Amino acid sequence: MTQRPATPLPPPEERRRLREAGSLTQAQIAVRLGVAGETVHAWETGRRTPHGREREAYAHLLARLSPAPRREPAAAPLAALTPAQAFDALYAFCAPALVRQAYLLTGRRELARESVERSFQLAWQRWPEVARDRDPAGWVRATTYEYALSPWHRFRPRHRQPEPPPADASARALLDALLTLPSPYRRTLVLYDGVGLDLPETAAETEASTPATANRLLHAREAIAARLPELADPEELHWRLAELASTERLRAASATTVRTGGERRARILTRAAIASTVALMGATALTLRTAPTHYEPPVAPGEAVRGVPPRVALGPLSEGELELRERLREATVSGPAKLTPVPR
C-alpha cells in the first residue's frame, strides 16, 4: 500500500507573512486548528512541522489566506474574531496549563489560580498590545511567573500557613525538592524540562543570558538528582513534573469571569484614583483658603545696646533687706561707736 504524499506547506517565514496579511493572531489560528498557540508559533519559526490532519488543516487554512489566482474565484474571507473572543480563545488554551505550572513554582493551589487570573486580567487591560505581540501565550506565561514568584506574598496572612501537600509520597518529595531551589533556578527548570522551551527561549523569558540559563538548569538538575536520584535522567524528570502537575485537580475560572473581574477591578482602581485626586485637590484648596494673605515678620530677639554706662547703685532693696534694716535700727547699740549705724 502506497502512502499519500504529504500536503505541501510554504516556508515558515511565508506562513507568518500569510497570517499577518490576513490580520490574524497566532491564537486565532490555533482556535481554528484546535491546537495550542505555542504550536502555531513553533510552526512559524520552523522548530516543528505539522503532520497528519493538522498539516492538512494548516495547509488548507494558509491556502485560503494566500492571494487567489486571477482565473479562480477568490476564497471566502475568514471571519475575524472580536477582542473578547480572541481573549477567551487564548485563555481556554493557556490557562489550564499555566495553573499547573504556577503550582510547580509555588506549591500553593490558590496562589496558582490567582496568578493566572491576575496575569490574564492584565492582558485584557492591555489587549491591543498583547494581541499584536509575537507570542501572546509567552507574554501571559511570563506575567504569571512574575506574579507567582513575587516575594511580597510571604507577608500576606493567608500565605503564612502551609497548604496540604500532595497525597502521593513521590509527588511530595518532588514538590519539596522543587521548592528548595532558588526562584530563578526553579523557573528555569519548569520552563525547560516542564514546558519544553529550548535554551534561548528560556533565557529570553527569564531575562538572562544563555550561558547563565544553562548553568541554572544544570545546578537545578543536580540539586533534584541529589535528593531524588531516580530523577537524574532529564526525560524521567520531565514526565514526573508533568505527572505532579496533572495529579492536582487545579481548575481555572472561566474566561468570562476573569475578563469581567478584571474590568470590575479596573473600575474600582480608577474610582479610587479619582477619589484620591479629588481629596488632594480639596486639601490644596482648603490650605489656600486658610493661609495668611500677608507676611508677618517674626519679632527680632533682644540685643545688647552699646554705649550705656554700667549700673552702679545696687537698686531697690528686697523685702528681706528692708526687714533687716529695720531690725538694725531698732536694736540697742552696744560696742564701739564706729559700729553704731548713723541714720541718713
C-alpha positions in Angstrom: 0.0 0.0 0.0 1.5 3.3 -1.1 1.4 6.3 1.2 -0.2 9.5 0.1 2.4 12.3 -0.3 2.3 15.0 2.5 0.4 18.1 1.8 2.9 20.8 0.7 3.4 23.8 3.1 5.0 27.2 2.4 8.3 28.1 4.2 8.0 29.2 7.9 8.5 32.8 7.0 5.8 32.7 4.4 3.4 31.1 6.9 3.8 34.0 9.3 3.5 36.5 6.5 0.3 35.0 5.3 -1.2 35.1 8.8 -0.2 38.7 9.3 -1.6 39.6 5.9 -4.9 38.1 6.9 -4.9 40.2 10.1 -4.9 37.1 12.3 -3.1 36.3 15.5 -1.4 33.0 16.4 -4.2 32.5 19.0 -6.9 32.9 16.3 -5.1 30.4 14.0 -4.8 28.0 17.0 -8.6 28.3 17.6 -9.4 27.3 14.1 -7.0 24.4 14.0 -7.7 23.1 17.5 -4.1 23.4 18.7 -2.2 25.4 21.3 -0.9 28.8 20.5 2.7 27.7 21.2 2.3 25.0 18.5 1.5 27.7 15.9 4.4 29.7 17.0 6.7 26.6 16.6 5.3 26.1 13.1 6.0 29.6 12.1 9.6 29.6 13.4 10.4 26.2 11.8 11.1 24.4 15.1 8.3 22.0 14.4 6.4 20.7 11.4 2.8 19.6 11.5 1.8 16.1 10.4 -1.3 14.2 9.5 -4.6 16.0 9.8 -3.1 19.0 11.5 -0.8 19.5 8.4 -3.8 19.2 6.0 -5.9 21.7 8.0 -3.0 24.1 8.3 -2.2 23.9 4.6 -5.9 24.5 3.7 -6.0 27.5 6.0 -2.9 29.0 4.5 -4.2 28.4 1.1 -7.3 30.4 2.0 -5.1 33.2 3.2 -3.0 33.2 0.0 -3.9 35.6 -2.8 -6.3 33.8 -5.2 -5.2 33.3 -8.8 -6.7 35.6 -11.3 -8.7 32.9 -13.2 -10.1 31.4 -10.0 -12.8 32.9 -7.7 -11.5 34.4 -4.6 -11.7 32.4 -1.4 -14.2 33.4 1.2 -12.6 35.6 3.8 -12.2 34.3 7.3 -14.5 35.7 9.9 -12.4 37.9 12.2 -12.7 37.3 16.0 -13.8 40.1 18.3 -11.3 41.1 21.1 -13.4 39.2 23.6 -13.5 36.0 21.5 -9.8 36.2 20.9 -9.1 36.7 24.6 -11.4 33.8 25.5 -9.6 31.5 23.0 -6.2 32.4 24.4 -7.4 31.8 27.9 -9.0 28.5 27.1 -5.8 27.1 25.6 -3.3 28.6 28.1 -5.0 28.9 31.5 -5.2 25.2 32.4 -1.5 24.6 31.7 -0.5 27.8 33.4 -2.3 26.9 36.6 -0.4 23.7 36.8 2.9 25.4 36.0 2.3 28.0 38.7 1.6 25.2 41.2 5.0 23.7 40.4 6.6 27.2 41.1 4.8 27.9 44.3 3.4 24.7 45.8 0.1 26.6 46.5 -3.1 25.9 44.7 -4.9 29.1 45.5 -1.8 31.2 44.6 -1.5 29.4 41.3 -5.1 30.2 40.3 -4.7 33.8 41.5 -1.5 34.2 39.5 -3.2 33.1 36.3 -6.3 35.2 36.8 -4.2 38.4 37.6 -2.0 37.8 34.5 -5.0 37.4 32.2 -6.7 40.4 33.7 -3.6 42.5 33.0 -3.6 41.0 29.5 -7.2 42.1 28.9 -6.4 45.6 30.1 -3.5 45.7 27.6 -5.2 43.6 25.0 -4.2 45.7 21.9 -0.5 45.3 23.0 -0.9 41.6 23.8 -2.8 40.8 20.6 0.0 42.3 18.5 2.7 40.5 20.5 4.8 37.9 18.6 3.9 35.3 21.3 0.8 36.2 23.3 1.0 32.9 25.2 4.6 33.7 26.2 3.5 37.2 27.4 0.9 35.8 29.7 3.2 33.0 30.9 5.9 35.4 31.8 3.4 37.7 33.7 2.0 34.6 35.6 5.5 33.5 36.6 6.4 37.0 37.8 3.3 37.3 40.0 3.6 33.7 41.3 7.3 34.2 42.4 6.8 37.7 43.9 8.5 37.8 47.3 5.7 40.0 48.7 3.3 37.0 49.1 5.2 35.9 52.2 3.8 38.9 54.1 0.1 38.0 53.3 -1.6 36.4 56.3 -3.2 33.6 54.4 0.1 32.6 52.8 1.9 32.2 56.1 0.3 28.8 56.7 1.4 25.9 54.5 -1.2 24.2 52.3 -1.8 20.4 52.4 0.9 18.6 50.5 0.1 16.1 47.7 -1.2 12.7 48.8 1.4 10.7 46.9 4.7 10.3 48.7 6.8 10.6 45.5 4.9 13.7 44.4 5.5 15.3 47.9 9.2 14.6 47.6 9.5 16.1 44.1 7.5 19.2 45.2 9.7 19.7 48.3 12.8 19.4 46.1 11.4 22.0 43.7 10.6 24.4 46.5 14.1 24.2 47.9 15.5 25.6 44.7 16.1 29.4 44.3 13.3 31.1 42.4 15.4 31.7 39.2 16.6 28.0 39.1 13.0 26.7 39.7 11.6 28.9 36.9 14.3 27.8 34.5 13.7 24.1 35.3 10.0 24.4 34.8 10.3 26.2 31.5 13.0 23.9 30.1 12.1 20.5 31.5 8.4 21.1 32.2 7.1 23.3 29.4 9.7 22.2 26.8 11.1 25.5 25.7 14.6 25.5 24.2 17.5 27.2 25.9 17.4 30.5 24.0 13.7 30.9 24.6 14.1 30.0 28.3 16.9 32.6 28.6 14.8 35.3 26.9 11.8 34.6 29.1 13.9 34.6 32.3 15.8 37.7 31.1 19.1 36.1 31.5 22.0 35.2 29.2 22.1 31.8 27.5 25.2 30.6 29.5 23.7 31.8 32.8 20.5 29.9 31.9 22.4 26.8 31.1 24.2 27.0 34.5 21.0 27.5 36.3 19.5 24.5 34.6 22.5 22.2 35.4 22.6 23.3 39.0 18.8 22.7 39.4 19.0 19.3 37.9 21.9 18.4 40.2 20.0 19.6 43.2 17.0 17.5 42.2 19.1 14.4 41.5 20.9 14.8 44.8 17.6 14.4 46.7 15.9 12.1 44.2 18.5 10.0 42.4 15.9 8.3 40.2 15.2 11.7 38.5 18.8 12.2 37.2 17.5 11.4 33.7 16.0 14.6 32.2 13.4 12.6 30.3 12.2 11.0 33.6 12.2 14.4 35.3 10.1 15.8 32.5 7.4 13.1 32.9 7.5 13.3 36.7 6.9 17.1 36.5 4.0 16.6 34.2 2.6 13.9 36.4 2.9 16.1 39.5 1.2 19.0 37.8 -1.6 16.8 36.5 -2.4 14.9 39.7 -3.6 18.0 41.4 -7.1 19.0 40.3 -6.4 22.6 39.5 -9.2 24.3 37.6 -9.0 27.8 36.4 -12.0 30.1 36.4 -14.0 30.7 33.2 -12.7 33.3 30.7 -15.8 35.4 31.1 -15.4 35.5 34.9 -11.7 36.6 34.6 -12.5 39.2 32.0 -15.4 40.7 33.9 -13.5 40.5 37.1 -10.6 42.4 35.5 -13.0 45.1 34.3 -14.5 45.4 37.7 -11.1 45.7 39.3 -10.0 48.3 36.8 -13.2 50.4 37.6 -12.5 50.1 41.3 -8.9 51.3 40.9 -10.0 54.1 38.6 -12.6 55.3 41.1 -10.1 55.1 43.9 -7.6 57.2 41.9 -10.3 59.8 41.1 -11.3 59.9 44.8 -7.7 60.4 45.9 -7.2 63.2 43.3 -10.4 65.0 44.4 -9.3 64.7 48.1 -5.9 66.1 47.3 -7.5 69.0 45.3 -9.8 69.7 48.2 -7.0 69.8 50.7 -5.0 72.1 48.5 -8.0 74.4 48.1 -8.6 74.5 51.9 -4.9 75.3 52.5 -5.0 78.2 50.1 -8.2 79.4 51.7 -7.0 79.4 55.3 -3.4 80.5 54.6 -2.5 84.1 55.7 -2.7 86.7 52.9 0.3 88.8 54.0 3.6 88.2 55.5 4.2 88.9 59.2 7.8 89.1 60.1 8.8 87.4 63.4 9.8 89.5 66.4 13.5 90.0 66.5 15.4 88.7 69.6 16.8 91.2 72.1 20.2 92.7 71.5 22.7 94.4 73.8 22.8 98.2 73.5 26.3 99.6 73.3 27.3 103.0 74.9 25.1 102.8 78.0 27.2 103.3 81.3 27.2 100.4 83.7 24.8 100.4 86.6 26.5 101.5 89.9 23.7 101.5 92.5 22.5 98.3 94.0 19.0 99.1 93.1 15.9 98.9 95.4 16.2 96.7 98.5 14.4 93.5 98.7 11.8 92.7 101.3 14.3 90.8 103.4 16.9 93.6 103.2 14.3 96.1 104.3 13.3 93.9 107.2 16.9 93.5 108.2 17.5 97.3 108.1 14.5 98.0 110.4 15.7 95.4 112.9 19.2 97.0 112.9 17.7 100.4 113.6 15.6 99.2 116.5 18.2 97.2 118.1 20.2 98.5 121.2 23.6 99.6 120.2 26.5 98.3 122.4 30.1 98.4 121.5 32.3 100.8 119.8 30.8 104.0 118.4 32.1 103.2 115.0 29.7 100.2 114.8 26.7 102.4 115.5 24.6 102.9 112.4 24.1 106.5 111.5 20.6 107.3 110.1 20.6 109.3 106.9 
